[in-house]
């Protein structure tokens, strides 16, 4: 069965989306057409894959590619220039090379060593939030955005004196979908150019040093010095880490706070027993699955899945948000339950392209939520949920503002 973009995608992705739950079309597709062909803008064909087991199988299948240069890749109208392609849109062995270069920065031991510094940062950030003279306070501006951008500046190797610029540019880059601000997209484009130029300049400075340092940019400079990668690869990798590692954690912080405030009984349980917070974060990751329309693939050979045969060259859209709400895998999947124990979710993807920074995200979220709940026990929303501005047409779901008080 083939459906058009307007008849299927418009039902699945109705923006603006002022709710956390996915649209009902997800459940309809899982029940009736779990693997369905759609026509994208421009006539390109792609297949939506909606069930948990099928999404898992697709993301583990060596016959699918993440290479955005493939003519069938479902780009949704945006095709990055070849010189700006990041390792997220590469296949092995190219992709493997970059993961090997970067992986040591995100190993569990390395990330855990950052926990005391992250704790100090979160405490200082909440101190500043509590000191604001007026309420309500925007949790996005005063907590969700500054914490992950500062942590990223540490591991990337951003100069301390440049962190204010870095944080501001990262914020503007990630606010491109704010339709309430007509200058948001132009500012985001300028921020993209500024960040690329800054990463390039910083990499050039490090290249001129005998010891470029043991941060991520320093490590990539050494690889470029050895001829393994190029200067442009350093810029592309730095920018994708900013987007992937900053916006995701910021959005999870804001949407996670909103979700917990909407479930006061479970929120009270977490305050009474902080040992439950790691499991609660896994459930938030599953329940919200903020990263969507980023996990994209193309078939390199015919693939039989869910009763359909996807021809070679067709795009594939594995709907990880739909998979994470599949009752066949997670009973009563639409219910938020901090006791579910759902660590096998697809919030970080699956397979060889699974998010390289997932352990860092977990530690940041654990510290943020434990500290926020402990230090502000009377935290509450300062606006009705229907008035909270959600992102528009963003591949990473989130809110632009979250007014809170206490």
Secondary structure, 3 states (H helix, E strand, C coil): CEEEHHHHHHHHCCCCCCCCCCCCHHHHHHHHCCEEEEECCCCCEEEEECCHHHHHHHHHCCCEECCCCCCCCCCCCCCCCHHHCCHHHCCCCHHHHHHHHHHHHHCHHHHHHCHHHHHHHHHHHHHHHHCCCCCCEEHHHHHHHHHHHHHHHHHHCCCHHHHHHHHHHHHHHCCCCCCCCCCHHHHHHHHHHHHHHHHHHHHHHHHCCCCCCCCHHHHHHHHHHCCCCCHHHHHHHHHHHHHHHHHHHHHHHHHHHHHHHCCHHHHHHHHHCHHHHHHHHHHHHHHHCCECCCCEEEECCCEEECCEEECCCCEEEECHHHHCCCCCCCCCCCCCCCCCCCCCCCCCCCHHHCCCCHHHHHHHHHHHHHHHHHHCCCCEECCCHHHCCECCCCCECCECCCEEEC
